[in-house]
């Protein structure tokens, strides 16, 4: 004899039904926009040369996949993005730890970090090209400059707002600053660190594209700027779509890391 489902099962069914409904609506909206885009270009309402179309973008992607150039551009942009993201994360955490460890140093450097964080980074890119040349190192440093200062400020603020009672308890038990950092500051700031990483991955991608606009011979940013110069707007639209997919994929990976870390805390 079947028993009636309990409240938890009913809740989970409703939750899954709502989740599937939202996913379905998203897919319907996406395909509707693609259909209207394609129909607009075929009917002449949109200029296919300027706005391109889904079919032209697919043909362009297939052509670039056959000659291998698309994977080369994607690989270079991904390498620069992940490299700059890794460096931003390491520099931010280590610098924030140092500022927490030496409060006087934090007070001295704080206005400089605020100033550098508010400075338009696109204005620095031409200067970096003159200093370091037209190469990948310039692109990575451009990406780092966009995110690192704000990341340091956020992490340091989170470190100094740690529960004072917990820090005092460690000190009463004979612990020092190292023990406070190891057992209280870092474990308690993991959600903040991952949240900052989720912001930084997008900023890293933006910084890499800005750098590739000015100092690249390959990459999706180079493909966008070169395609616009020679009126290959199919390249431009294809690169933008790929960048959206990369940004979404990287964000989802960090969201999964966040859920996993919070589940095991």
C-alpha positions as CSV (number, residue, x, y, z in Angstrom):
1,X,0.0,0.0,0.0
2,X,1.4,3.4,-1.0
3,X,1.9,6.0,1.7
4,X,1.3,9.6,1.1
5,X,4.5,11.6,0.4
6,X,5.7,13.6,3.4
7,X,6.2,17.3,3.5
8,X,9.9,17.1,2.6
9,X,9.2,15.1,-0.6
10,X,6.4,17.5,-1.6
11,X,8.8,20.4,-1.1
12,X,11.5,18.8,-3.2
13,X,9.1,18.0,-6.0
14,X,7.9,21.6,-6.0
15,X,11.5,22.8,-5.9
16,X,12.5,20.6,-8.9
17,X,9.4,21.6,-10.8
18,X,10.1,25.3,-10.2
19,X,13.8,24.8,-11.2
20,X,12.8,23.0,-14.5
21,X,10.3,25.7,-15.2
22,X,12.9,28.5,-14.8
23,X,15.4,26.6,-17.0
24,X,12.7,26.0,-19.6
25,X,11.8,29.7,-19.7
26,X,15.4,30.7,-20.0
27,X,15.9,28.3,-23.0
28,X,12.7,29.5,-24.6
29,X,13.7,33.1,-24.3
30,X,17.2,32.4,-25.7
31,X,15.9,30.5,-28.7
32,X,13.2,33.1,-29.3
33,X,15.8,35.9,-29.4
34,X,18.0,33.8,-31.8
35,X,15.0,33.1,-34.0
36,X,14.0,36.8,-34.1
37,X,17.6,37.7,-34.9
38,X,17.8,35.3,-37.8
39,X,14.3,36.2,-39.1
40,X,15.2,39.9,-38.9
41,X,18.3,39.5,-41.0
42,X,16.6,37.3,-43.5
43,X,13.7,39.6,-43.9
44,X,15.9,42.7,-44.3
45,X,14.7,44.4,-41.1
46,X,18.3,44.1,-39.8
47,X,21.4,44.6,-41.9
48,X,23.1,41.2,-42.0
49,X,26.5,42.8,-42.7
50,X,26.3,44.9,-39.6
51,X,24.4,42.7,-37.2
52,X,25.5,39.3,-38.6
53,X,23.1,36.4,-37.9
54,X,23.1,33.1,-36.0
55,X,23.5,31.1,-39.3
56,X,26.4,33.3,-40.4
57,X,28.1,33.0,-37.0
58,X,27.8,29.2,-37.1
59,X,29.3,29.1,-40.6
60,X,32.1,31.4,-39.4
61,X,32.7,29.1,-36.4
62,X,32.8,26.0,-38.5
63,X,35.3,27.6,-40.9
64,X,37.6,28.7,-38.1
65,X,37.4,25.3,-36.4
66,X,38.5,23.6,-39.6
67,X,41.6,25.8,-39.9
68,X,42.3,25.6,-36.2
69,X,42.4,29.4,-35.6
70,X,39.4,29.5,-33.3
71,X,40.9,27.1,-30.8
72,X,44.1,29.1,-30.9
73,X,42.4,32.4,-30.1
74,X,40.2,30.8,-27.3
75,X,43.2,29.0,-25.8
76,X,45.3,32.2,-25.6
77,X,42.5,34.2,-24.0
78,X,41.8,31.4,-21.5
79,X,45.5,31.1,-20.6
80,X,45.8,34.8,-20.0
81,X,42.6,35.0,-18.0
82,X,43.4,32.0,-15.7
83,X,47.0,33.1,-15.3
84,X,46.0,36.7,-14.3
85,X,43.2,35.3,-12.1
86,X,45.6,33.0,-10.2
87,X,48.1,35.9,-9.7
88,X,45.3,38.2,-8.5
89,X,44.1,35.7,-6.0
90,X,47.6,35.0,-4.6
91,X,48.7,38.6,-4.5
92,X,45.4,39.7,-2.9
93,X,45.4,37.1,-0.1
94,X,49.1,37.5,0.7
95,X,48.9,41.3,0.7
96,X,45.7,41.4,2.8
97,X,47.4,39.0,5.3
98,X,50.5,41.3,5.5
99,X,48.3,44.4,6.1
100,X,46.4,42.6,8.8
101,X,49.7,41.5,10.4
102,X,51.1,45.0,10.3
103,X,48.3,47.5,11.0
104,X,50.6,50.5,10.7
105,X,51.5,49.4,7.1
106,X,47.8,49.1,6.3
107,X,47.2,52.7,7.5
108,X,50.1,54.0,5.4
109,X,49.1,52.1,2.2
110,X,45.3,52.3,2.4
111,X,44.9,55.7,0.6
112,X,47.2,54.5,-2.2
113,X,45.2,51.3,-2.7
114,X,42.0,53.3,-2.8
115,X,43.5,55.7,-5.4
116,X,44.9,52.9,-7.6
117,X,41.6,51.1,-7.4
118,X,39.6,54.1,-8.6
119,X,42.0,54.9,-11.4
120,X,40.6,54.0,-14.9
121,X,42.8,51.0,-15.8
122,X,42.2,51.4,-19.5
123,X,44.3,54.6,-19.2
124,X,47.2,52.5,-17.9
125,X,47.3,50.0,-20.7
126,X,49.0,52.3,-23.3
127,X,51.7,53.2,-20.7
128,X,52.2,49.5,-19.9
129,X,52.7,48.8,-23.6
130,X,55.5,51.5,-23.7
131,X,57.1,50.1,-20.5
132,X,56.9,46.4,-21.3
133,X,56.3,46.0,-25.0
134,X,53.5,44.5,-27.1
135,X,53.4,41.0,-25.5
136,X,51.4,38.6,-23.3
137,X,53.1,39.9,-20.1
138,X,51.6,43.4,-20.7
139,X,48.1,41.8,-21.2
140,X,48.3,39.8,-17.9
141,X,49.6,42.8,-15.9
142,X,46.7,44.9,-17.4
143,X,44.2,42.3,-16.2
144,X,45.9,42.2,-12.7
145,X,45.8,46.0,-12.3
146,X,42.0,46.0,-12.9
147,X,41.1,43.6,-10.0
148,X,44.0,43.3,-7.5
149,X,43.6,46.6,-5.6
150,X,39.9,46.3,-5.0
151,X,40.4,42.6,-4.0
152,X,43.1,43.6,-1.4
153,X,40.8,46.2,0.1
154,X,37.9,43.8,0.4
155,X,39.9,41.0,1.9
156,X,41.7,43.2,4.4
157,X,38.4,44.7,5.5
158,X,37.0,41.2,6.0
159,X,40.1,40.2,8.0
160,X,40.0,43.1,10.4
161,X,36.3,42.6,11.0
162,X,36.8,39.1,12.4
163,X,35.2,38.3,15.7
164,X,37.4,39.9,18.4
165,X,36.3,37.4,21.0
166,X,37.7,34.5,19.1
167,X,41.0,36.3,18.6
168,X,41.2,37.1,22.3
169,X,40.5,33.5,23.2
170,X,43.4,32.3,21.0
171,X,45.7,34.9,22.7
172,X,44.5,33.8,26.2
173,X,45.4,30.2,25.4
174,X,48.9,31.3,24.5
175,X,48.5,31.7,20.8
176,X,50.2,34.4,18.7
177,X,49.3,36.2,15.5
178,X,50.3,33.2,13.4
179,X,47.8,31.0,15.2
180,X,45.1,33.7,14.9
181,X,45.7,33.8,11.2
182,X,45.8,30.1,10.7
183,X,42.8,29.1,12.9
184,X,40.5,32.1,12.9
185,X,41.2,34.6,10.1
186,X,41.7,32.3,7.1
187,X,39.0,29.7,7.9
188,X,36.5,32.3,8.8
189,X,37.2,34.3,5.6
190,X,36.8,31.4,3.1
191,X,33.3,32.6,2.0
192,X,34.6,36.1,1.5
193,X,37.7,34.8,-0.4
194,X,35.5,32.7,-2.7
195,X,33.0,35.6,-3.2
196,X,35.9,37.9,-4.1
197,X,37.3,35.2,-6.5
198,X,33.9,35.1,-8.3
199,X,34.1,38.9,-8.9
200,X,37.8,38.7,-9.9
201,X,37.3,36.0,-12.6
202,X,35.0,38.4,-14.5
203,X,37.4,41.3,-14.0
204,X,40.3,39.2,-15.1
205,X,38.5,38.4,-18.4
206,X,37.6,42.1,-18.9
207,X,41.2,43.1,-18.2
208,X,42.5,40.5,-20.7
209,X,40.2,41.7,-23.4
210,X,41.2,45.3,-22.8
211,X,44.9,44.2,-23.0
212,X,44.2,42.2,-26.2
213,X,42.6,45.3,-27.8
214,X,45.9,47.1,-27.5
215,X,48.7,44.6,-27.2
216,X,47.9,41.3,-28.8
217,X,48.5,39.4,-32.0
218,X,46.0,36.6,-31.1
219,X,43.1,36.0,-28.7
220,X,39.4,36.8,-28.7
221,X,40.0,40.5,-27.9
222,X,42.4,40.7,-30.9
223,X,39.8,39.0,-33.0
224,X,37.2,41.6,-32.0
225,X,39.3,44.6,-32.7
226,X,40.8,43.2,-35.9
227,X,37.4,42.0,-37.1
228,X,35.9,45.5,-36.6
229,X,38.8,47.1,-38.4
230,X,38.5,44.9,-41.5
231,X,34.6,44.8,-41.3
232,X,34.5,41.0,-40.5
233,X,31.7,41.5,-38.1
234,X,30.9,37.8,-38.0
235,X,34.2,37.4,-36.2
236,X,33.2,40.1,-33.8
237,X,29.9,38.6,-32.9
238,X,31.3,35.1,-32.7
239,X,34.0,36.3,-30.3
240,X,31.5,38.1,-28.1
241,X,29.3,34.9,-27.9
242,X,32.3,32.8,-27.0
243,X,33.3,35.3,-24.3
244,X,29.8,35.1,-22.8
245,X,30.1,31.3,-22.7
246,X,33.6,31.4,-21.1
247,X,32.4,33.9,-18.5
248,X,29.4,31.8,-17.6
249,X,31.5,28.6,-17.4
250,X,34.2,30.1,-15.2
251,X,31.5,31.6,-12.9
252,X,29.7,28.3,-12.6
253,X,33.0,26.6,-11.7
254,X,33.6,29.0,-8.8
255,X,29.9,28.7,-7.7
256,X,30.4,24.9,-7.5
257,X,33.6,25.5,-5.5
258,X,31.7,27.8,-3.2
259,X,28.9,25.3,-2.6
260,X,31.5,22.5,-2.0
261,X,33.5,24.6,0.5
262,X,30.5,25.8,2.4
263,X,29.2,22.2,2.6
264,X,32.4,21.0,4.2
265,X,32.9,23.9,6.7
